[in-house]
Amino acid sequence: MVFVTVRHDVDFSHERVLTEEHDIVYRGDDGEAVKSGYVAPPVDVAAVREVRPD
């Protein structure tokens, strides 16, 4: 089990206009939330976009 806090800061004209945090728990493949026999669908590579901030 892994706990992760993800924080996003959005700045506009050198001023912080938005901050949000998400606490995410990764429980692994054997947790109760994983359905037996479930196979994740393939990722559509065309729908993935990498963003690199300046």
MDAnalysis code that builds the backbone (N, CA, C; Angstrom):
import MDAnalysis as mda
import numpy as np

u = mda.Universe.empty(162, n_residues=54, atom_resindex=np.repeat(np.arange(54), 3), trajectory=True)
u.add_TopologyAttr("name", ["N", "CA", "C"] * 54)
u.add_TopologyAttr("resid", np.arange(1, 55))
u.add_TopologyAttr("resname", ["MET", "VAL", "PHE", "VAL", "THR", "VAL", "ARG", "HIS", "ASP", "VAL", "ASP", "PHE", "SER", "HIS", "GLU", "ARG", "VAL", "LEU", "THR", "GLU", "GLU", "HIS", "ASP", "ILE", "VAL", "TYR", "ARG", "GLY", "ASP", "ASP", "GLY", "GLU", "ALA", "VAL", "LYS", "SER", "GLY", "TYR", "VAL", "ALA", "PRO", "PRO", "VAL", "ASP", "VAL", "ALA", "ALA", "VAL", "ARG", "GLU", "VAL", "ARG", "PRO", "ASP"])
u.atoms.positions = np.array([
    [0.850, -1.157, 0.000],
    [0.000, 0.000, 0.000],
    [0.908, 1.236, 0.000],
    [0.548, 2.195, -0.856],
    [1.337, 3.417, -0.984],
    [0.397, 4.610, -0.898],
    [0.776, 5.606, -0.111],
    [0.015, 6.848, 0.007],
    [0.784, 7.947, -0.712],
    [0.071, 8.697, -1.568],
    [0.708, 9.749, -2.353],
    [-0.156, 11.005, -2.261],
    [0.492, 12.140, -2.057],
    [-0.201, 13.419, -2.134],
    [0.281, 14.124, -3.394],
    [-0.663, 14.461, -4.259],
    [-0.345, 15.146, -5.507],
    [-0.853, 16.580, -5.378],
    [0.026, 17.518, -5.648],
    [-0.347, 18.934, -5.551],
    [-0.162, 19.601, -6.907],
    [-1.157, 20.395, -7.278],
    [-1.111, 21.156, -8.525],
    [-1.210, 22.629, -8.164],
    [-0.266, 23.424, -8.655],
    [-0.301, 24.870, -8.497],
    [-0.434, 25.492, -9.883],
    [-1.379, 26.390, -10.014],
    [-1.580, 27.082, -11.293],
    [-1.287, 28.561, -11.063],
    [-0.360, 29.082, -11.856],
    [0.017, 30.491, -11.777],
    [-0.402, 31.211, -13.056],
    [-0.768, 32.462, -12.885],
    [-1.111, 33.309, -14.023],
    [-0.493, 34.675, -13.770],
    [0.301, 35.137, -14.717],
    [0.991, 36.433, -14.592],
    [1.779, 36.514, -13.287],
    [2.521, 35.465, -13.012],
    [3.395, 35.376, -11.833],
    [2.619, 35.431, -10.514],
    [1.359, 35.040, -10.533],
    [0.546, 35.028, -9.323],
    [-0.172, 33.689, -9.212],
    [-0.154, 33.068, -8.042],
    [-0.836, 31.796, -7.820],
    [-2.327, 32.026, -7.821],
    [-3.038, 31.350, -8.714],
    [-4.484, 31.521, -8.815],
    [-5.248, 30.277, -8.375],
    [-4.552, 29.145, -8.279],
    [-5.235, 27.914, -7.893],
    [-4.232, 26.933, -7.319],
    [-4.613, 26.299, -6.224],
    [-3.837, 25.202, -5.648],
    [-4.819, 24.105, -5.268],
    [-4.493, 22.885, -5.668],
    [-5.333, 21.755, -5.269],
    [-4.451, 20.586, -4.897],
    [-4.902, 19.799, -3.935],
    [-4.176, 18.608, -3.500],
    [-5.105, 17.406, -3.544],
    [-4.531, 16.274, -3.914],
    [-5.264, 15.009, -3.938],
    [-4.456, 13.990, -3.147],
    [-5.101, 13.323, -2.210],
    [-4.473, 12.222, -1.494],
    [-4.933, 10.934, -2.167],
    [-3.980, 10.167, -2.666],
    [-4.272, 8.952, -3.432],
    [-3.696, 7.759, -2.689],
    [-4.454, 6.668, -2.647],
    [-3.993, 5.429, -2.029],
    [-3.937, 4.357, -3.106],
    [-2.751, 3.791, -3.313],
    [-2.573, 2.668, -4.232],
    [-2.530, 1.408, -3.380],
    [-3.524, 0.523, -3.558],
    [-3.631, -0.645, -2.692],
    [-3.065, -1.919, -3.301],
    [-2.652, -1.903, -4.529],
    [-2.090, -3.107, -5.131],
    [-3.144, -3.932, -5.839],
    [-2.715, -5.054, -6.401],
    [-3.599, -5.895, -7.208],
    [-4.454, -6.858, -6.397],
    [-4.159, -7.029, -5.118],
    [-4.867, -8.050, -4.348],
    [-5.829, -7.456, -3.325],
    [-6.167, -6.188, -3.421],
    [-7.090, -5.553, -2.484],
    [-8.534, -5.919, -2.786],
    [-9.409, -5.616, -1.842],
    [-10.828, -5.933, -2.004],
    [-11.479, -5.187, -3.167],
    [-10.946, -4.024, -3.526],
    [-11.559, -3.225, -4.589],
    [-11.294, -3.791, -5.982],
    [-10.359, -4.725, -6.085],
    [-10.036, -5.317, -7.386],
    [-10.953, -6.510, -7.622],
    [-11.681, -6.485, -8.727],
    [-12.588, -7.577, -9.050],
    [-11.805, -8.781, -9.546],
    [-12.211, -9.944, -9.134],
    [-11.570, -11.176, -9.558],
    [-11.697, -11.341, -11.064],
    [-10.589, -11.598, -11.754],
    [-10.601, -11.821, -13.185],
    [-10.640, -10.534, -14.011],
    [-10.619, -9.391, -13.360],
    [-10.678, -8.115, -14.081],
    [-9.359, -7.857, -14.795],
    [-9.466, -7.495, -16.064],
    [-8.289, -7.125, -16.847],
    [-8.492, -5.690, -17.315],
    [-7.546, -4.825, -17.001],
    [-7.661, -3.418, -17.388],
    [-7.646, -3.288, -18.910],
    [-8.451, -2.381, -19.442],
    [-8.448, -2.191, -20.898],
    [-7.124, -1.586, -21.352],
    [-6.745, -1.809, -22.602],
    [-5.489, -1.236, -23.101],
    [-5.581, 0.288, -23.158],
    [-4.446, 0.938, -23.019],
    [-4.394, 2.398, -23.071],
    [-4.321, 2.838, -24.527],
    [-5.185, 3.783, -24.887],
    [-5.179, 4.344, -26.231],
    [-4.049, 5.368, -26.307],
    [-2.967, 5.009, -26.951],
    [-1.785, 5.874, -27.005],
    [-2.109, 7.217, -27.646],
    [-3.050, 7.262, -28.542],
    [-3.411, 8.510, -29.207],
    [-4.054, 9.485, -28.227],
    [-4.586, 8.974, -27.117],
    [-5.256, 9.829, -26.138],
    [-4.315, 10.322, -25.046],
    [-3.061, 9.931, -25.093],
    [-2.094, 10.336, -24.082],
    [-1.346, 11.572, -24.568],
    [-1.226, 12.558, -23.673],
    [-0.505, 13.775, -24.023],
    [0.443, 14.133, -22.898],
    [1.691, 14.296, -23.210],
    [2.681, 14.689, -22.221],
    [2.810, 16.205, -22.228],
    [2.747, 16.802, -21.058],
    [2.855, 18.248, -20.937],
    [4.082, 18.573, -20.115],
    [4.942, 19.416, -20.645],
    [6.150, 19.861, -19.932],
    [6.057, 21.379, -19.725],
    [5.919, 21.803, -18.469],
    [5.819, 23.252, -18.220],
    [7.130, 23.960, -18.524],
    [7.050, 25.208, -18.877],
    [8.239, 26.021, -19.170],
    [9.007, 26.335, -17.906],
])
